[in-house]
Structure formats: structure tokens, C-alpha cells
Amino acid sequence: MSELNAESTAFRAALEAVRAVEPRIADAIAKELHDQRESLKLIASENYASPAVLLAMGNWLSDKYAEGTIGRRFYAGCQNVDTVEQIAVEHAKALFGAPYAYVQPHSGIDANLVAYWAVLADRVEAPALAKAQKRNVNDLTDAEWAELRQAFGNQRMLGMSLDAGGHLTHGFRPNISGKMFDQRSYGVDAATGQIDYAALRESAREFKPLIIVGGYSAYPRKVNFRIMREIADEVGATFMVDMAHFAGLVAGKVFTGDFNPIEHAHIVTTTTHKSLRGPRGGAVFCQPELADQVDRGCPMVLGGPLAHVMAAKAIAFAEARRPEFADYAQRIVDNSQALAEGLLRRGATLVSGGTDNHLVLVDVDKYGLTGRQAEQALLDSGIVTNRNAIPQDPNGAWYTSGIRIGTPALTTRGLGTAEMDQIAELMHTVLSQTKAGASKAKFDLDPAVSEGISKQANDLLGAFPLYPSVDLGV
Ligand SMILES: *Cc1c(COP(=O)(O)O)cnc(C)c1O
């Protein structure tokens, strides 16, 4: 018998330790790998992190409290956390060519909160302190503090509308950002499905926001951040970009020049687990002027940093600095465009007519379906996507009229443009064979069709094993 490789040995040993305490958890972890291997995953926000990234998280760095920043902690004995955070920061700065990086945020939402507080501190708190000739909020009188608190809650934000692909954290009411900020949205041109920069400029002139937020979760095109920065400068706004979805395309130098947010924004936030392929987490990049405010993230809005996750971020950033990652990023977009072309050729309607990035938005109204019906019919056929609103969506944010599909995960698995065309065929078959039912959630699809498609989807994946170096022996 050949010897087990190091990765299989490591994961098996970890599961054995877990199993000794609670076998059901070990089973769920093992089953997750099995299920991921079997599923044709087209969720635009998901990926598969490397074994090195995953293994960097399972250790005693998790035991350490390290509130504060590198070298300035509220706890003693943080020398190893300092080392880990410093290395993660170094790789992050080099990867993105950013002057400053903060790698503590536990998620994308947390990164946005850090950024919002940094901007509020810079634009609202600092001027208020200067006016009162005080150095610290604790030195303000109760009346001055009451005034400042009011001011924090009355600032304006201009962000992308949800149905155009914006994110809840860009000032929408179900998220705290919508409660903190007076939000106005910019959308897309109805005819092209692309951002209307002239309308955005006009809206910014009229609304005079403190912050303009660029970035999205479901917009299939490049965004011209140079123009957005010009608009921000014209109206005196701070320009923030949330690159949670497309950070991998920035890291891989697919988005350069006008389309690289790092070159144009005052502050940039990201997740680390989407196209960037790292651990679940977030990060903030900024111009040096904002660095002190960003560093206040913990304990301003974050709990103690997750040192084990920062270790995994360092690994992911280091991996993304390798030339192979640029190749990976380009293949994500090649695959997305092949999928879009395959769908268009078969008669599908896509929001904006195509894609420049890692995602495609299918208008399933053209198949006579809601997003909810289409999502479930595809899932029943072994194809994992998610429903998503489209611009001016007639079915609202719950049922929707769109299906969002993304290629980062399958590209990691090794699928290429030929397979994308096959997937377009499978999707088109499911969508055109599905008939809307009595409600916006119900539908009819011949089980023979869904079973046949499931089998084809599975056969397709057979040639592209997921985590080929990991054999759990079950
Ligand atoms: C996914 C996403 C987030 C949130 O990330 P979490 O890690 O889930 O908190 C924030 N902003 C945008 C644009 C996203 O797509």
C-alpha cells in the first residue's frame, strides 16, 4: 500500500480528534467534502480554499486574545500574533499594491463597518474635535458629545441599488448601514443594464453624499472607478469601493487601470473567501491618511482579531501573489464569458447582454419563471445557483426574476470553456423544460429531465476531482 500523503494524513488526524469528542460533527465535516465534490457549484460568492489555507486555521493561534494593532495590543504576550498579522499585511499590500492594509475584519460586513467608522471619524469626528479644541471624544462636554452623536447618524451615502447588484451593507434598511446613513441609490441604464455614470454624477451633485460606495454582489460588468473618483472629488465625497466579489480579479490583474479600485478609491474593503480563494474573512485597504482611523476597527466595531484566520489570510495572499493566480483569475473571466455566450447562443436573456467579470445574471422571466422557481428547478437537476433580483425586478427581492451564476469555484476545480458550454446546455434545458406552477414558488419539471441532467452534471465533474490530494478514506 502506498503511503498516505501529508494532506490526507492531516485531515484524517484532525477528524479523528474531533470524532473522539462528538462524532456527529466529524461526520458533518466529512459529509460536507463529499457534498461539495458532488455539486456543480455556480454560486458566484463561493470558492474552494487550498488545503494550506484550511490547515492554517486549525490551531492554537485561535486561543490568543490580541485586541489592538500590531505592537499596540491591549493584551500581553502577542508576539506571535504580531508576526502573523505583520506577514498577512505585507502580503496583502504587495498583492494589491496598496499603501495600507488592515487584515483583522472577521467578514466582509465587518470590513465595511470598519471602513464606515473610519470615514465618519475622519470626516465628522475629527472636525468636531478640532472645532471644540479637544483631542478625544471623552474630553467633549455632554452637550458637544450629544451634537456629535447626532451628526454621526445623519450622514449621506450614495450606493448602488440592490436590484442593480448592490449589497445590503451599502446603506439599505435591513442592514445597520441603512440605519446609520441617509442613503440614496444609483442604478443602471434600463436599456444597457450598465451603470449610468452621467445619472450617477447628477445624483451626487444633488445629494452631496459624505460617502460614495462602489462595488457590488450581482453586477456582471466592469466598473470605471476612475470616473467614480472624479465624481466623488467634484462633490467632496469620500470614495469607498467594496470589492468583496471581484478582489480575485484585482489581485490577478484582470481589472487594471480605470477598473482597479485600489488606484482610485480612498478606501477599499473586501472579503477574502470569494474570488480571492482565502479563508472566510475581510480586509480593508486605504490611503495613508485614513490608516489611523482604520486601525481603530478593533475594538471600535470588531471583537478581538482571529489570529488563526489571519494566518490563513497570509497563506491565501501569498498564494495569490504567485503567477498561477493571475492565470486563474483570467480563466475565471474566460469561463464566465464562455458560459454567457453558451446561454445567449441558446436563446437566454442576460442582464446587460453579457459579462466582463466572474458572474452572469440570467433574466429567467424570459423563460416564464421566477428566480425562485428557476433556482429550485436547477438545484433539483444538480446545478447550484442562487436567485437574484434584476434591474426593475417585477417579482421583488424574494421571488426575483434572475439567476446569478459565477465561475470562481468551478474554475478552481479546473473546468474550462468547453465545459462551460456544456453547462450552458444543461441549464438551458432545465430552464426551458420547467413550467411555472400555481404560485411564484411552484413549478413542474419532469423528474426524468432533472435526473438526466443531474447525471450529466455529475459526469462532467468526474473528470475534475475536488481536493484531489485529500483522501479521507470514507
Ligand atoms: C459578500 C459581500 C459582503 C459580505 O461579506 P460577508 O463575509 O458575508 O460578511 C459585503 N459586500 C459585498 C459587496 C459582498 O458581495
The ligand as an SDF file (V2000), in Angstrom:
LIG
                    3D

 15 15  0  0  0  0  0  0  0  0999 V2000
  -20.4110   39.0470    0.2330 C   0  0  0  0  0  0  0  0  0  0  0  0
  -20.3990   40.5120    0.3480 C   0  0  0  0  0  0  0  0  0  0  0  0
  -20.2490   41.1410    1.5890 C   0  0  0  0  0  0  0  0  0  0  0  0
  -20.3680   40.4070    2.8940 C   0  0  0  0  0  0  0  0  0  0  0  0
  -19.3960   39.5070    3.1790 O   0  0  0  0  0  0  0  0  0  0  0  0
  -19.5330   38.5910    4.4980 P   0  0  0  0  0  0  0  0  0  0  0  0
  -18.1670   37.9960    4.6170 O   0  0  0  0  0  0  0  0  0  0  0  0
  -20.5990   37.6060    4.2270 O   0  0  0  0  0  0  0  0  0  0  0  0
  -19.8430   39.4850    5.6400 O   0  0  0  0  0  0  0  0  0  0  0  0
  -20.1130   42.5110    1.6160 C   0  0  0  0  0  0  0  0  0  0  0  0
  -20.1430   43.2270    0.4840 N   0  0  0  0  0  0  0  0  0  0  0  0
  -20.3240   42.6640   -0.7290 C   0  0  0  0  0  0  0  0  0  0  0  0
  -20.3510   43.5260   -1.9450 C   0  0  0  0  0  0  0  0  0  0  0  0
  -20.4650   41.2830   -0.8320 C   0  0  0  0  0  0  0  0  0  0  0  0
  -20.6760   40.7280   -2.0260 O   0  0  0  0  0  0  0  0  0  0  0  0
  1  2  1  0
  2  3  1  0
  2 14  2  0
  3  4  1  0
  3 10  2  0
  4  5  1  0
  5  6  1  0
  6  7  2  0
  6  8  1  0
  6  9  1  0
 10 11  1  0
 11 12  2  0
 12 13  1  0
 12 14  1  0
 14 15  1  0
M  END
$$$$
